[in-house]
Amino acid sequence: MKIAIVDSGKGLLTLLKDLISNNIKHEYHLFFTSFCPIGNLSSDELYEEVLRLKKNLVGFDKICICCNTLSPYFMNDKRCIRILDYNIKYLKKHDVLPIGTKNTINYLKKGYSEIHLAKDIENNDFKKVEKDIKRWPNSKTYLLCCTHYILALPYIQKIKPNSKVIDLTFELYKEICILPQEKRLSIISHKF
């Protein structure tokens, strides 16, 4: 299948790594947004970015939206697998503190808005990553509502050792795994 995997930056790499390491064969097209994190854009900037993205997503069998902020803009597209759907479902059943970008937390109407962490991860600035995590409110369980955040897991575990960390990116992986596979795996990268 021809599958588009969309995120604002290297947050999608966790999913891609799982797909490659388990030899899940599809034609993957990686779409990176012009802005990172997209979750801190103004409404107008976000709308323009979504329009640019949608023009590039014609002809795909499946579209995997790894970005929580972009997910609501693809609710009517039956081809889409959206990370936000899994996070909302989890929030309804569990007492956790969602940590996400400004737009994601505004959409969820619950959680801690983390405006620097995705950018600091993208820039490999792990001194700033540590400072970002230290500002988080205390919680027994954090739900990571940005796919970038799992890339900081060792720092989260070090700074918040008594807290459980939930990342639902693996749910996207499971949905892709059940699709009929191709004979070979290919990866094509795009910036929109």
C-alpha positions in Angstrom: 0.0 0.0 0.0 1.0 3.6 -0.6 1.0 5.1 2.9 1.7 8.8 3.9 3.1 9.3 7.4 2.7 12.9 8.5 4.2 14.8 11.4 5.9 18.2 12.0 9.3 16.7 12.3 11.2 13.7 13.6 8.4 12.6 15.9 7.3 10.2 13.2 10.7 8.3 13.4 9.5 6.2 16.3 6.7 4.7 14.2 9.0 4.4 11.1 11.7 2.6 13.2 9.1 0.0 14.4 7.8 -0.5 10.9 11.3 -1.0 9.4 12.7 -3.2 12.2 9.7 -5.5 11.9 9.9 -5.5 8.1 6.4 -4.2 7.5 6.5 -3.7 3.7 4.7 -0.7 2.2 5.6 2.3 0.1 6.0 4.9 2.9 6.0 8.6 2.1 7.2 10.7 5.0 5.7 14.2 5.2 7.4 16.8 7.4 5.7 20.2 7.9 7.4 23.5 7.3 7.0 24.4 11.0 8.0 22.5 14.1 6.2 22.2 16.3 3.1 22.8 14.3 1.1 22.6 17.5 2.2 26.2 18.5 1.1 27.9 15.3 -1.6 30.5 15.1 -5.0 29.4 13.7 -4.3 31.1 10.4 -0.8 29.6 10.0 -2.1 26.2 10.9 -5.0 26.4 8.4 -2.5 27.4 5.6 -0.2 24.5 6.5 -3.2 22.0 6.4 -4.2 23.3 3.0 -0.6 22.8 1.7 -0.5 19.3 3.2 -3.9 18.2 1.8 -2.7 19.1 -1.8 0.2 16.7 -1.3 -1.9 13.8 0.0 -3.8 12.9 -3.2 -3.5 9.3 -4.3 -2.5 7.6 -1.0 -4.2 4.5 0.2 -3.7 5.3 3.9 -2.6 8.5 5.7 -1.1 8.1 9.1 -1.4 11.4 11.0 1.2 11.2 13.8 0.6 14.8 14.8 -2.2 15.4 17.4 -2.6 19.0 16.2 -3.2 18.0 12.6 -5.6 15.1 13.4 -8.8 17.2 13.8 -8.4 18.5 10.2 -8.6 15.0 8.9 -11.6 13.7 10.7 -13.7 13.2 7.5 -11.0 11.4 5.5 -11.7 7.7 5.8 -8.1 6.9 4.7 -6.7 8.4 7.9 -5.3 6.8 11.0 -5.0 9.5 13.6 -3.0 9.5 16.8 -5.4 11.9 18.5 -8.2 9.3 18.3 -6.2 7.0 20.5 -5.2 9.7 22.9 -8.8 10.8 23.4 -10.0 7.3 23.9 -7.3 6.7 26.5 -8.1 10.0 28.3 -11.8 8.9 28.6 -10.8 5.8 30.5 -7.8 6.8 32.6 -6.8 9.5 35.1 -3.6 10.9 33.4 -2.1 14.3 32.7 -1.8 14.9 28.9 1.3 16.8 27.9 1.1 18.4 24.5 1.7 21.4 22.3 -0.5 24.5 22.8 -3.0 23.6 20.0 -3.4 20.0 21.1 -4.0 20.9 24.8 -6.5 23.6 23.7 -8.3 21.0 21.6 -8.4 18.5 24.4 -9.4 21.2 27.0 -7.2 19.3 29.5 -3.5 18.9 30.3 -0.2 20.8 30.3 0.8 22.9 27.4 4.4 22.3 26.6 5.5 25.0 24.1 9.3 24.2 23.9 9.9 20.5 24.2 9.2 19.4 20.6 11.4 22.2 19.2 14.2 21.4 21.7 14.0 17.7 20.7 14.1 18.6 17.0 17.2 20.7 17.7 18.9 18.0 19.8 19.2 20.5 22.7 18.9 18.1 25.6 19.9 20.6 28.2 16.8 22.6 27.3 14.8 19.3 27.1 15.7 18.6 30.8 14.6 22.2 31.7 11.3 21.7 29.8 10.5 18.4 31.6 11.4 19.9 35.0 8.6 22.5 34.6 5.9 19.8 34.1 3.3 19.6 36.9 3.7 16.4 39.0 1.5 13.5 38.0 1.4 9.8 38.6 0.9 9.2 34.8 1.7 11.4 31.8 0.1 10.8 28.4 2.5 12.1 25.7 0.3 14.0 23.2 3.1 14.8 20.8 5.0 12.1 19.0 8.3 14.0 19.6 8.1 13.5 23.3 8.9 9.8 23.3 12.3 10.7 21.9 13.0 12.3 25.3 11.9 9.3 27.3 15.2 8.7 29.1 15.1 12.3 30.4 11.5 12.0 31.4 12.2 8.8 33.4 15.3 10.4 35.0 13.4 13.6 36.0 10.1 12.0 36.8 11.2 8.6 38.1 8.0 7.9 40.0 5.7 8.6 37.1 4.4 6.3 34.4 4.7 7.5 30.8 2.2 6.5 28.2 2.8 6.9 24.4 0.3 5.5 22.0 2.3 5.7 18.8 2.4 1.8 18.9 -1.4 1.9 18.2 -0.6 3.5 14.8 2.0 0.8 14.2 -0.6 -1.9 14.9 -3.1 -0.4 12.4 -0.5 -0.3 9.7 0.6 -3.9 10.4 -2.9 -5.3 9.6 -2.9 -3.8 6.1 -2.0 -6.0 3.1 1.7 -5.7 2.6 3.8 -5.0 -0.6 6.6 -7.2 -1.9 9.2 -4.6 -0.8 9.6 -1.7 1.5 10.3 1.8 0.2 10.6 5.2 1.9 10.3 8.6 0.3 10.6 11.8 2.2 8.7 15.1 1.5 8.6 18.5 3.1 5.5 20.6 2.5 
